[in-house]
Amino acid sequence: MTNIETVDLLIECVQRAAILQPHLREEAIASARADVLRRMENCSANPPKGHKLRRYQFGGLVAEEIDRAYRKRGALQWSRHEFFGVLKEEVDELWDAIKKDEPQERLEEELVQVAAMCCRYFETRDRYREPKS
């Protein structure tokens, strides 16, 4: 299993645990860890191909972009309005790249940034609706 696949599975594990009720989180994390180990074994035996490989690569690129964003700006929670402003800026950059008929690689860079900001908001939750504990 590649590092990208491992990161993708770990992100999925954290996301699954984060959406559950607080009293279920520890059990969910343990269950998700076991699931990650099973998937890692399966991926080693059956490496992803085609679209699935691209999905794993995309997940890894998104994780790297989120980490870069955290290093650059910190991991403070956003409000819904702040999130929408950041997301709109990223989508506008994607739209500009489309209108200028830029190479596919450039569009993919913008797609990763759009997805990363969505994942970032999902991870850190809303500042006013679910403050950090």
C-alpha positions in Angstrom: 0.0 0.0 0.0 1.3 3.4 -0.9 1.6 6.4 1.5 -1.2 8.1 -0.4 -3.5 5.2 0.1 -2.7 5.0 3.8 -3.3 8.7 4.2 -6.6 8.4 2.3 -7.7 5.5 4.6 -6.7 7.3 7.7 -8.6 10.5 6.7 -11.7 8.3 6.1 -11.2 6.8 9.6 -11.0 10.2 11.3 -14.0 11.5 9.3 -16.1 8.5 10.2 -15.3 8.9 13.9 -15.8 12.7 13.9 -19.4 12.5 12.8 -20.5 10.2 15.6 -21.8 11.1 19.0 -19.0 11.8 21.5 -19.7 8.8 23.6 -19.3 6.5 20.6 -16.1 8.0 19.2 -13.6 5.7 20.9 -15.4 2.6 19.8 -15.8 4.0 16.3 -12.1 4.9 16.1 -11.1 1.3 17.2 -13.5 -0.1 14.6 -12.2 2.2 11.9 -8.6 1.3 12.7 -9.4 -2.4 12.3 -11.1 -1.5 9.0 -8.1 0.4 7.8 -5.8 -2.5 8.6 -8.1 -4.9 6.6 -8.2 -2.5 3.7 -4.4 -2.1 3.7 -4.0 -5.8 3.5 -6.5 -6.0 0.7 -4.8 -3.1 -1.2 -1.5 -4.9 -0.9 -3.0 -8.0 -2.5 -5.2 -6.1 -5.0 -3.6 -2.8 -5.9 -6.1 -0.2 -7.2 -6.2 0.4 -10.9 -7.7 2.9 -13.3 -10.3 5.3 -11.7 -9.8 3.8 -8.3 -6.1 4.5 -8.4 -6.8 8.1 -9.5 -9.2 8.4 -6.5 -6.5 7.3 -4.1 -4.0 9.7 -5.7 -6.6 12.5 -5.4 -7.2 11.8 -1.8 -3.5 11.9 -1.1 -3.1 15.2 -2.9 -6.1 16.7 -1.0 -4.5 15.5 2.3 -1.2 17.2 1.4 -3.0 20.4 0.4 -4.9 20.4 3.7 -1.7 20.0 5.6 -0.1 22.8 3.6 -3.1 25.0 4.4 -2.8 24.2 8.1 0.9 25.1 8.2 0.3 28.3 6.3 -2.8 29.6 8.0 -3.4 27.4 11.1 -6.3 25.1 11.9 -8.7 27.7 13.3 -12.4 26.9 12.8 -14.3 28.9 10.2 -17.9 30.0 10.3 -20.2 29.0 7.5 -19.8 32.4 5.9 -16.0 32.3 6.1 -16.0 28.8 4.6 -18.2 29.9 1.7 -15.9 32.9 1.0 -12.8 30.6 0.9 -14.6 28.0 -1.2 -16.0 30.6 -3.6 -12.5 32.0 -4.1 -11.2 28.5 -4.9 -14.1 27.8 -7.3 -13.5 31.1 -9.0 -9.9 30.2 -9.6 -11.0 26.9 -11.0 -13.5 28.7 -13.3 -10.8 31.1 -14.5 -8.6 28.1 -15.4 -11.5 26.6 -17.3 -12.3 29.8 -19.2 -8.6 30.2 -20.1 -8.5 26.6 -21.4 -5.5 25.9 -19.2 -3.9 22.5 -19.3 -5.6 19.6 -17.4 -2.9 19.6 -14.8 -3.7 23.2 -13.8 -7.4 22.3 -13.5 -6.6 19.3 -11.3 -4.5 21.6 -9.0 -7.6 23.8 -8.6 -9.8 20.8 -8.1 -7.5 19.6 -5.3 -7.7 23.0 -3.6 -11.5 23.1 -3.8 -11.8 19.6 -2.3 -9.1 20.4 0.4 -11.1 23.4 1.6 -14.3 21.3 1.8 -12.4 18.6 3.8 -10.8 21.3 6.0 -14.2 22.7 6.9 -15.5 19.2 7.5 -12.5 18.4 9.8 -12.5 21.5 11.9 -16.3 21.9 12.1 -18.2 25.2 12.3 -16.9 27.8 14.8 -20.3 28.9 16.0 -22.2 25.6 15.7 -19.7 23.1 17.1 -16.9 24.9 19.0 -13.7 22.9 19.7 -13.8 21.2 23.1 
